Amino acid sequence: MRYGYIGLGNLGGHLAASLLKAGHAVTVHDRNPALAERQAALGARVAPSVTALAGEVDHVFTCLPSPAASEAVLAELLTGLKPGATWIENSTLGRDDVLRLAGLARTGEVRLLEAPVTGGVHLAARGEITVLVGGERELFEMHRPALSTLGQRIFHMGPLGSAAVIKVITNMLAFIHLKATSEALMLAKRGGLDLGQSWQAIQASSGNSFVHETEGALILNGSYDIAFSVDLALKDLGFALGFGKEFGVPLDLASITHQTYIAAKAAYGGEAQSPMIARLLEDLLGTDLRAPGFPARLE
């Protein structure tokens, strides 16, 4: 099978590269030609447009920044994809968006398999990210070999929309953990503790989290560079709060964290790195959270 990949940014570029490194035939496209050329260096064929790509491939992956972008790309894909093709969507979408877009895809006899990923860009770069899949079991099994090149753990969550719900839940937890680790590190600093040693003590304690180990380290470096923006965090928290309303679940911590990200956007802009919610505390208290020996980017 020949796959297409559209959307080669911080995350999609690594996912496309994993397909190529595993030996899959991949045609790529991105609005930024330089991103497509990076994949060409790994053996990808570069298509000049979405429509051209659609005419060359059997199935297509996308990784795009918003439901609107996914819908726009789908409209172009439907002009060229063969009936029976699969659209594998790595973007994070709301459940309603997934179901609506699946309906639009069916008008062109294209089936949607949602496959958002979680764990961070650094794990995507290593081919170790977690893949959360929603859609028909038969379709999942057809594309399992390709999905297995993207990450080490793959979960088929159920029918379409299931992966959207669990992905939003995992991201909601990550943002809450990030707010918590920011406050914990500030307590340690204002309490006169060595921050590097405090980070290690937390890592070895019952209070540890994946976010503390990863994004906490970037806070202590001062780069905050997780390759995930405040705007994207606000999008995902908005999805979580929508689910809370729909399912009748009060989400107190998610609501508070959402307000923190609104404040971060006002202070630093929507393109700022999401760990910069820690910077809000630093600026408020005139106290930086820095310690030597921590990385600027996760490897």
HELIX and SHEET records of a PDB file:
HELIX    1   1 GLY A   12  LYS A   21  1                                  10    
HELIX    2   2 PRO A   33  ALA A   40  1                                   8    
HELIX    3   3 VAL A   50  GLU A   56  1                                   7    
HELIX    4   4 PRO A   67  LEU A   77  1                                  11    
HELIX    5   5 ARG A   95  ARG A  106  1                                  12    
HELIX    6   6 VAL A  121  ALA A  125  1                                   5    
HELIX    7   7 ARG A  137  LEU A  150  1                                  14    
HELIX    8   8 SER A  162  ARG A  190  1                                  29    
HELIX    9   9 LEU A  195  GLN A  203  1                                   9    
HELIX   10  10 PHE A  210  ASN A  221  1                                  12    
HELIX   11  11 VAL A  230  PHE A  247  1                                  18    
HELIX   12  12 ASP A  252  TYR A  268  1                                  17    
HELIX   13  13 SER A  274  MET A  276  5                                   3    
HELIX   14  14 ILE A  277  LEU A  285  1                                   9    
SHEET    1   A 6 ARG A  45  VAL A  46  0                                        
SHEET    2   A 6 ALA A  25  HIS A  29  1                                        
SHEET    3   A 6 ARG A   2  ILE A   6  1                                        
SHEET    4   A 6 HIS A  59  THR A  62  1                                        
SHEET    5   A 6 THR A  86  GLU A  89  1                                        
SHEET    6   A 6 ARG A 111  GLU A 114  1                                        
SHEET    1   B 3 VAL A 117  THR A 118  0                                        
SHEET    2   B 3 THR A 130  GLY A 134 -1                                        
SHEET    3   B 3 ARG A 153  GLY A 158  1                                        
END                                                                             
